[in-house]
Amino acid sequence: MKKKNVIDAINEFPKEVNLNDLFERLIVKDKIEKGLLQIENGQTVPHNKVVAHFKKKWLK
């Protein structure tokens, strides 16, 4: 995660910050950034393959 994104997340909070809320927001933002990078790099699984996987797993 870039330092700028951390600073932006901190600036979104009021003057009194709950650290757990801040860390949770940073974790979510980091996961979103990683997911978007995976999309850009073509590291995705087609929807029909996901559906087939879970149908097979759930319908045993």
Phi and psi in radians as a Rosetta constraint file:
Dihedral C 1 N 2 CA 2 C 2 CIRCULARHARMONIC -1.380 0.35
Dihedral N 2 CA 2 C 2 N 3 CIRCULARHARMONIC 2.582 0.35
Dihedral C 2 N 3 CA 3 C 3 CIRCULARHARMONIC -1.004 0.35
Dihedral N 3 CA 3 C 3 N 4 CIRCULARHARMONIC -0.675 0.35
Dihedral C 3 N 4 CA 4 C 4 CIRCULARHARMONIC -1.051 0.35
Dihedral N 4 CA 4 C 4 N 5 CIRCULARHARMONIC -0.702 0.35
Dihedral C 4 N 5 CA 5 C 5 CIRCULARHARMONIC -1.168 0.35
Dihedral N 5 CA 5 C 5 N 6 CIRCULARHARMONIC -0.622 0.35
Dihedral C 5 N 6 CA 6 C 6 CIRCULARHARMONIC -1.148 0.35
Dihedral N 6 CA 6 C 6 N 7 CIRCULARHARMONIC -0.793 0.35
Dihedral C 6 N 7 CA 7 C 7 CIRCULARHARMONIC -1.093 0.35
Dihedral N 7 CA 7 C 7 N 8 CIRCULARHARMONIC -0.744 0.35
Dihedral C 7 N 8 CA 8 C 8 CIRCULARHARMONIC -1.055 0.35
Dihedral N 8 CA 8 C 8 N 9 CIRCULARHARMONIC -0.726 0.35
Dihedral C 8 N 9 CA 9 C 9 CIRCULARHARMONIC -1.118 0.35
Dihedral N 9 CA 9 C 9 N 10 CIRCULARHARMONIC -0.719 0.35
Dihedral C 9 N 10 CA 10 C 10 CIRCULARHARMONIC -1.113 0.35
Dihedral N 10 CA 10 C 10 N 11 CIRCULARHARMONIC -0.725 0.35
Dihedral C 10 N 11 CA 11 C 11 CIRCULARHARMONIC -1.192 0.35
Dihedral N 11 CA 11 C 11 N 12 CIRCULARHARMONIC -0.335 0.35
Dihedral C 11 N 12 CA 12 C 12 CIRCULARHARMONIC -1.295 0.35
Dihedral N 12 CA 12 C 12 N 13 CIRCULARHARMONIC -0.325 0.35
Dihedral C 12 N 13 CA 13 C 13 CIRCULARHARMONIC -1.524 0.35
Dihedral N 13 CA 13 C 13 N 14 CIRCULARHARMONIC 2.749 0.35
Dihedral C 13 N 14 CA 14 C 14 CIRCULARHARMONIC -1.212 0.35
Dihedral N 14 CA 14 C 14 N 15 CIRCULARHARMONIC -3.137 0.35
Dihedral C 14 N 15 CA 15 C 15 CIRCULARHARMONIC -1.085 0.35
Dihedral N 15 CA 15 C 15 N 16 CIRCULARHARMONIC -0.623 0.35
Dihedral C 15 N 16 CA 16 C 16 CIRCULARHARMONIC -1.672 0.35
Dihedral N 16 CA 16 C 16 N 17 CIRCULARHARMONIC 2.125 0.35
Dihedral C 16 N 17 CA 17 C 17 CIRCULARHARMONIC -2.082 0.35
Dihedral N 17 CA 17 C 17 N 18 CIRCULARHARMONIC 2.339 0.35
Dihedral C 17 N 18 CA 18 C 18 CIRCULARHARMONIC -1.495 0.35
Dihedral N 18 CA 18 C 18 N 19 CIRCULARHARMONIC 2.090 0.35
Dihedral C 18 N 19 CA 19 C 19 CIRCULARHARMONIC -1.080 0.35
Dihedral N 19 CA 19 C 19 N 20 CIRCULARHARMONIC -0.620 0.35
Dihedral C 19 N 20 CA 20 C 20 CIRCULARHARMONIC -1.073 0.35
Dihedral N 20 CA 20 C 20 N 21 CIRCULARHARMONIC -0.733 0.35
Dihedral C 20 N 21 CA 21 C 21 CIRCULARHARMONIC -1.120 0.35
Dihedral N 21 CA 21 C 21 N 22 CIRCULARHARMONIC -0.716 0.35
Dihedral C 21 N 22 CA 22 C 22 CIRCULARHARMONIC -1.105 0.35
Dihedral N 22 CA 22 C 22 N 23 CIRCULARHARMONIC -0.835 0.35
Dihedral C 22 N 23 CA 23 C 23 CIRCULARHARMONIC -1.103 0.35
Dihedral N 23 CA 23 C 23 N 24 CIRCULARHARMONIC -0.683 0.35
Dihedral C 23 N 24 CA 24 C 24 CIRCULARHARMONIC -1.078 0.35
Dihedral N 24 CA 24 C 24 N 25 CIRCULARHARMONIC -0.766 0.35
Dihedral C 24 N 25 CA 25 C 25 CIRCULARHARMONIC -1.121 0.35
Dihedral N 25 CA 25 C 25 N 26 CIRCULARHARMONIC -0.709 0.35
Dihedral C 25 N 26 CA 26 C 26 CIRCULARHARMONIC -1.124 0.35
Dihedral N 26 CA 26 C 26 N 27 CIRCULARHARMONIC -0.695 0.35
Dihedral C 26 N 27 CA 27 C 27 CIRCULARHARMONIC -1.125 0.35
Dihedral N 27 CA 27 C 27 N 28 CIRCULARHARMONIC -0.780 0.35
Dihedral C 27 N 28 CA 28 C 28 CIRCULARHARMONIC -1.091 0.35
Dihedral N 28 CA 28 C 28 N 29 CIRCULARHARMONIC -0.813 0.35
Dihedral C 28 N 29 CA 29 C 29 CIRCULARHARMONIC -1.065 0.35
Dihedral N 29 CA 29 C 29 N 30 CIRCULARHARMONIC -0.688 0.35
Dihedral C 29 N 30 CA 30 C 30 CIRCULARHARMONIC -1.112 0.35
Dihedral N 30 CA 30 C 30 N 31 CIRCULARHARMONIC -0.758 0.35
Dihedral C 30 N 31 CA 31 C 31 CIRCULARHARMONIC -1.140 0.35
Dihedral N 31 CA 31 C 31 N 32 CIRCULARHARMONIC -0.666 0.35
Dihedral C 31 N 32 CA 32 C 32 CIRCULARHARMONIC -1.122 0.35
Dihedral N 32 CA 32 C 32 N 33 CIRCULARHARMONIC -0.799 0.35
Dihedral C 32 N 33 CA 33 C 33 CIRCULARHARMONIC -1.025 0.35
Dihedral N 33 CA 33 C 33 N 34 CIRCULARHARMONIC -0.776 0.35
Dihedral C 33 N 34 CA 34 C 34 CIRCULARHARMONIC -1.112 0.35
Dihedral N 34 CA 34 C 34 N 35 CIRCULARHARMONIC -0.702 0.35
Dihedral C 34 N 35 CA 35 C 35 CIRCULARHARMONIC -1.117 0.35
Dihedral N 35 CA 35 C 35 N 36 CIRCULARHARMONIC -0.730 0.35
Dihedral C 35 N 36 CA 36 C 36 CIRCULARHARMONIC -1.135 0.35
Dihedral N 36 CA 36 C 36 N 37 CIRCULARHARMONIC -0.660 0.35
Dihedral C 36 N 37 CA 37 C 37 CIRCULARHARMONIC -1.127 0.35
Dihedral N 37 CA 37 C 37 N 38 CIRCULARHARMONIC -0.685 0.35
Dihedral C 37 N 38 CA 38 C 38 CIRCULARHARMONIC -1.094 0.35
Dihedral N 38 CA 38 C 38 N 39 CIRCULARHARMONIC -0.689 0.35
Dihedral C 38 N 39 CA 39 C 39 CIRCULARHARMONIC -1.094 0.35
Dihedral N 39 CA 39 C 39 N 40 CIRCULARHARMONIC -0.822 0.35
Dihedral C 39 N 40 CA 40 C 40 CIRCULARHARMONIC -1.032 0.35
Dihedral N 40 CA 40 C 40 N 41 CIRCULARHARMONIC -0.610 0.35
Dihedral C 40 N 41 CA 41 C 41 CIRCULARHARMONIC -1.570 0.35
Dihedral N 41 CA 41 C 41 N 42 CIRCULARHARMONIC 0.102 0.35
Dihedral C 41 N 42 CA 42 C 42 CIRCULARHARMONIC 1.251 0.35
Dihedral N 42 CA 42 C 42 N 43 CIRCULARHARMONIC 0.389 0.35
Dihedral C 42 N 43 CA 43 C 43 CIRCULARHARMONIC -1.657 0.35
Dihedral N 43 CA 43 C 43 N 44 CIRCULARHARMONIC 1.072 0.35
Dihedral C 43 N 44 CA 44 C 44 CIRCULARHARMONIC -2.174 0.35
Dihedral N 44 CA 44 C 44 N 45 CIRCULARHARMONIC 2.881 0.35
Dihedral C 44 N 45 CA 45 C 45 CIRCULARHARMONIC -1.995 0.35
Dihedral N 45 CA 45 C 45 N 46 CIRCULARHARMONIC 2.245 0.35
Dihedral C 45 N 46 CA 46 C 46 CIRCULARHARMONIC -1.053 0.35
Dihedral N 46 CA 46 C 46 N 47 CIRCULARHARMONIC 2.556 0.35
Dihedral C 46 N 47 CA 47 C 47 CIRCULARHARMONIC -0.958 0.35
Dihedral N 47 CA 47 C 47 N 48 CIRCULARHARMONIC -0.756 0.35
Dihedral C 47 N 48 CA 48 C 48 CIRCULARHARMONIC -1.108 0.35
Dihedral N 48 CA 48 C 48 N 49 CIRCULARHARMONIC -0.549 0.35
Dihedral C 48 N 49 CA 49 C 49 CIRCULARHARMONIC -1.261 0.35
Dihedral N 49 CA 49 C 49 N 50 CIRCULARHARMONIC -0.630 0.35
Dihedral C 49 N 50 CA 50 C 50 CIRCULARHARMONIC -1.146 0.35
Dihedral N 50 CA 50 C 50 N 51 CIRCULARHARMONIC -0.796 0.35
Dihedral C 50 N 51 CA 51 C 51 CIRCULARHARMONIC -1.051 0.35
Dihedral N 51 CA 51 C 51 N 52 CIRCULARHARMONIC -0.805 0.35
Dihedral C 51 N 52 CA 52 C 52 CIRCULARHARMONIC -1.072 0.35
Dihedral N 52 CA 52 C 52 N 53 CIRCULARHARMONIC -0.725 0.35
Dihedral C 52 N 53 CA 53 C 53 CIRCULARHARMONIC -1.060 0.35
Dihedral N 53 CA 53 C 53 N 54 CIRCULARHARMONIC -0.839 0.35
Dihedral C 53 N 54 CA 54 C 54 CIRCULARHARMONIC -1.315 0.35
Dihedral N 54 CA 54 C 54 N 55 CIRCULARHARMONIC -0.539 0.35
Dihedral C 54 N 55 CA 55 C 55 CIRCULARHARMONIC -1.082 0.35
Dihedral N 55 CA 55 C 55 N 56 CIRCULARHARMONIC -0.771 0.35
Dihedral C 55 N 56 CA 56 C 56 CIRCULARHARMONIC -1.113 0.35
Dihedral N 56 CA 56 C 56 N 57 CIRCULARHARMONIC -0.693 0.35
Dihedral C 56 N 57 CA 57 C 57 CIRCULARHARMONIC -1.278 0.35
Dihedral N 57 CA 57 C 57 N 58 CIRCULARHARMONIC -0.743 0.35
Dihedral C 57 N 58 CA 58 C 58 CIRCULARHARMONIC -1.459 0.35
Dihedral N 58 CA 58 C 58 N 59 CIRCULARHARMONIC -0.472 0.35
Dihedral C 58 N 59 CA 59 C 59 CIRCULARHARMONIC -1.774 0.35
Dihedral N 59 CA 59 C 59 N 60 CIRCULARHARMONIC 0.784 0.35
